[in-house]
Amino acid sequence: MPSLRALLSRRLRALRAMAMGSGSMGSMGSMGSGSMGSKREPVLSPSSMNAAIRRVQYAVRGPIVTRALELEQELRQGVPKPFKEVIKANIGDAHAMGQKPITFLRQVSALCLFPPLLSDPSFPEDAKARARRLLAACAGQSVGSYSASPGLDVVRADVAQFLQRRDGIPADPNHIFLSSGASEAIVTMLKLLVWGSGRSRTGVLVPLPQYPLYSAALAELEAERLSYSLAEDRAWALDLPELRRALKEGRGHCCPRVLCVINPGNPTGQVQSRECIEEVIKFAYEERLFLMADEVYQDNIYGEGCEFHAFRKVLAQMGPPYSDTVELASFHSLSKGFMGECGFRGGFMEVRNLHPEVLQELSKLVSVRLCPPVPGQILMGALLNPPEPGEPSHQQYQEEKAAVLRALAERARLTEQLLNKIPGIRCNPVQGAMYAFPSIQLPPRACAAAQAAGQPPDLFFCLRLLEGTGICLVPGSGFGQREGTFHFRMTILPPTEKLQLLLEKLGNFYTNFVKEYS
């Protein structure tokens, strides 16, 4: 028989084993292969994470941008390259491209962030008046305090007044929600709209090409994305028969409930006519679709004969049954326009014809994030309550605004002209927004090389371009494009001299690339 010492030793080992397994054989069984020495599997792993997140793609900050950042680091370390700098033409970040902030907007922000400056005589009185008004609306007169979840009441009132000035149509501040940029508001509205499963799952009509926020958000929400192609041969016009085709096909496997329109277009730069907007509203009414109007580039209009028409204005002017029936959410942002204040993350959404109970649910949903960033709200208040004629900042404000928009219009024309001089590249007029989306011909051998590398052909080209010239563009495949066509998106934001150099280097590289693969 075993000795008492042996029995005690065996019992002690058993107790230790139970303690390591959290006191249960089930816990021990969860450890790797069951061996006491094997490594415990993480709770969150590639196989156990939310599968919808794995389907999310966001091209404007995708692998090309990752490589661009690596190249910048290599340049700083002295690694030899065939270029001296990386030019990031992949994203509409105005200030990163050298655009100067609008003085009045930054003055009001500075005064609100550091109120002792209110006694500084170098700040104009109209900026101080705006700052005092905004600070008075903040709890404790500090932008470091929470605001109400939909945003500061005084700024929502400013948004309502701005919309009425712009459109001649009244706006209710209670139907306005401030947000952390337009992107957050768009995703919030999609959360309200997406539900069901199988053939009852919400389908969302989005343009092709589209801004990848939409495809990413719909992938995360597991909604059905229904793409309607814009007509490239007609300067990216929205085509009603194509909308009907996408809707009909979508109804075969889901329940289309939402129609998204981006005007002016991103990445395509088109500006929709009033007649087109009326047709879209009628289509939404007839097909019982919720309208989402992404209008963040409304200040950026360059095309001859082009004019921005707000969906809310056209809807109201169409009268019943459209004006009191069609549900609409429209979005605006600080990030674009002439201000380009991307980092402040300020935006707003206005909703029309929303069911009262749904409006309450929307209010509840935005309360989950507590409130949008208050500095962004402050800047939105300054933007929408600009200096009036006769106030000390008025002339400078108008001159700075006009200079930014004039420079953008010049770059829009320059981009179109120089791209169209490159054989094999065709660029539609950049009527609005901040981007060109030219088509590009790629030789069959280049397409074969891309396939061998496991990459879409336009991604293959853009990566080669980055490595050879330091120019960072986004391939059209990241936005969606018709089968068999290739594109890239580039911003028109670089200063004119740098933009001209960028386009010349792009043309030379493309010509040599075609020769290499011909």
Secondary structure, 3 states (H helix, E strand, C coil): CCCHHHHHHHHHHHHHHHHHCCCCHHHHHCCCCCCCCCCCCCCCCCCCCCHHHHCCCCHHHCHHHHHHHHHHHHHHCCCCCCCCCCEECCCCCCHHHCCCCCHHHHHHHHHHHCHHHHHCCCCCHHHHHHHHHHHHCCHHHCCCCCCCCCCCHHHHHHHHHHHHHHHCCCCCHHHEEEECHHHHHHHHHHHHHCCCCHHHCEEEEEEECCCHHHHHHHHHHCCEEEEEECEHHHCCECCHHHHHHHHHHHCCCCEEEEEEEECCCCCCCCCCCHHHHHHHHHHHHHHCCEEEEECCCCCCECCCCCCCCCHHHHHHHHCCCCCCCCCEEEEEECCCCCCCCHHHCCEEEEEECCCHHHHHHHHHHHHCCCCCCHHHHHHHHHHHCCCCCCCCCHHHHHHHHHHHHHHHHHHHHHHHHHHHCCCCEECCCCCECCEECCEECCCHHHHHHHHHCCCCHHHHHHHHHHHHHCEECEEHHHCCCCCCCCEEEEECCCCHHHHHHHHHHHHHHHHHHHHHHC
